[in-house]
Amino acid sequence: MTDEALKFLEWFSDEHLINFLHSSPVHYQPTRLDIYEDARWLAHPALETFADIIAMQKRVLNDPDVIIRSIDTEGPEPDVRAGKVFRSYALPEMLQDRILNGLSGEDSVKAAAAKIRKVIAS
C-alpha cells in the first residue's frame, strides 16, 4: 500500500498539482516555494493580473519576522481555537459588514475581533 501511495503522490505532484492550484488561483498558495517560479503556474491569467499579491504571499513565507504556527511546529495537541473562529463566521461577516452593509473598515474589524475574542474565550 505504501508503494501505491508514493506513486500517487509522485503522479499528482508531478502532473496535476499545478492544475489543482489553478482551480482557485491566488487563493491556493503553492505548497512548495519552487512553484512560485514555475512558468506553468505563473501562466494563469489571474496570477498575471494579481502578480503583486502573489509576490506578497511569497514574501510572507520568507519573512523571518512572520511566525507561521501549526501543530507540526508547536504540538503536541491540536488547538481548537482556529476551528472555533472558522465556525463563527466572524471573518466572512466582517467582509459583509464592510462591503454590503457599508460599515467602516475600522468598525468591521472591531466587530469581528470582538466576536473572535468571545468565541475563543468559550
C-alpha positions as CSV (number, residue, x, y, z in Angstrom):
1,M,0.0,0.0,0.0
2,T,2.9,2.4,0.8
3,D,4.2,2.0,-2.8
4,E,0.9,2.8,-4.3
5,A,0.5,5.9,-2.1
6,L,4.0,7.1,-3.1
7,K,3.2,6.5,-6.8
8,F,0.0,8.6,-6.4
9,L,1.9,11.4,-4.7
10,E,4.6,11.5,-7.4
11,W,1.9,11.4,-10.1
12,F,-0.2,14.1,-8.5
13,S,2.7,16.4,-7.6
14,D,4.5,16.0,-11.0
15,E,1.5,16.1,-13.3
16,H,-1.5,17.6,-11.6
17,L,-0.5,19.9,-8.7
18,I,-0.4,23.0,-10.9
19,N,-3.8,22.2,-12.3
20,F,-5.2,21.8,-8.8
21,L,-3.6,25.1,-7.7
22,H,-5.2,26.7,-10.8
23,S,-8.7,25.6,-9.6
24,S,-8.6,28.5,-7.2
25,P,-5.8,30.8,-8.3
26,V,-4.5,33.4,-5.9
27,H,-6.3,31.7,-3.1
28,Y,-4.4,28.4,-3.1
29,Q,-0.8,29.2,-2.2
30,P,1.7,26.7,-3.6
31,T,2.9,24.1,-1.1
32,R,6.4,24.4,-2.3
33,L,8.4,27.6,-2.8
34,D,9.8,26.4,-6.2
35,I,6.2,26.5,-7.6
36,Y,6.3,30.3,-7.2
37,E,8.9,30.3,-10.0
38,D,7.2,27.6,-12.2
39,A,6.2,29.1,-15.6
40,R,3.3,26.7,-15.8
41,W,1.8,28.0,-12.5
42,L,2.6,31.7,-13.4
43,A,0.9,31.4,-16.8
44,H,-2.6,31.5,-15.3
45,P,-4.3,34.8,-16.2
46,A,-5.4,35.6,-12.6
47,L,-1.8,35.1,-11.4
48,E,-0.6,37.6,-14.1
49,T,-3.4,40.0,-13.1
50,F,-2.6,39.8,-9.4
51,A,1.2,39.4,-9.6
52,D,1.7,41.9,-6.7
53,I,-0.5,39.8,-4.4
54,I,1.4,36.6,-5.3
55,A,4.7,38.3,-4.7
56,M,3.4,39.5,-1.3
57,Q,2.3,35.9,-0.4
58,K,5.8,34.6,-1.2
59,R,7.4,37.4,0.8
60,V,5.4,36.5,3.9
61,L,6.6,32.9,3.7
62,N,10.2,34.0,3.6
63,D,9.9,36.8,6.2
64,P,11.8,35.9,9.3
65,D,9.6,38.2,11.4
66,V,6.5,36.2,10.4
67,I,5.7,33.2,12.6
68,I,3.6,30.5,11.0
69,R,2.1,28.5,13.7
70,S,0.9,24.9,13.4
71,I,0.6,21.7,15.4
72,D,3.6,20.4,13.4
73,T,5.8,23.1,14.9
74,E,4.2,23.7,18.3
75,G,2.2,20.5,19.1
76,P,1.8,18.1,20.9
77,E,-2.0,18.6,20.8
78,P,-4.4,20.3,18.4
79,D,-5.5,23.8,19.1
80,V,-9.3,24.1,18.6
81,R,-9.4,27.9,18.6
82,A,-8.9,28.1,14.8
83,G,-11.9,25.8,14.2
84,K,-14.0,27.9,16.6
85,V,-13.1,31.1,14.7
86,F,-13.8,29.4,11.4
87,R,-17.2,28.1,12.5
88,S,-18.1,31.5,14.0
89,Y,-18.2,33.1,10.5
90,A,-16.6,36.2,12.0
91,L,-14.3,36.8,9.0
92,P,-16.9,36.5,6.2
93,E,-19.3,38.6,8.3
94,M,-16.6,41.2,8.7
95,L,-16.3,41.4,4.9
96,Q,-20.1,41.6,4.5
97,D,-20.3,44.3,7.1
98,R,-17.8,46.3,5.1
99,I,-18.8,45.6,1.6
100,L,-22.6,45.0,1.8
101,N,-23.6,46.9,4.9
102,G,-21.4,49.9,4.5
103,L,-19.6,49.8,7.9
104,S,-16.3,51.5,8.1
105,G,-13.2,49.2,7.9
106,E,-12.4,50.1,11.5
107,D,-15.9,49.2,12.7
108,S,-16.0,46.0,10.7
109,V,-12.7,44.8,12.2
110,K,-13.7,45.8,15.7
111,A,-16.9,43.8,15.4
112,A,-15.1,40.7,14.1
113,A,-12.4,41.0,16.7
114,A,-15.0,41.1,19.5
115,K,-16.7,38.1,18.1
116,I,-13.5,36.2,17.8
117,R,-12.4,37.0,21.3
118,K,-15.8,35.8,22.6
119,V,-15.7,32.6,20.6
120,I,-12.1,31.8,21.7
121,A,-12.9,32.5,25.4
122,S,-15.8,30.0,25.4
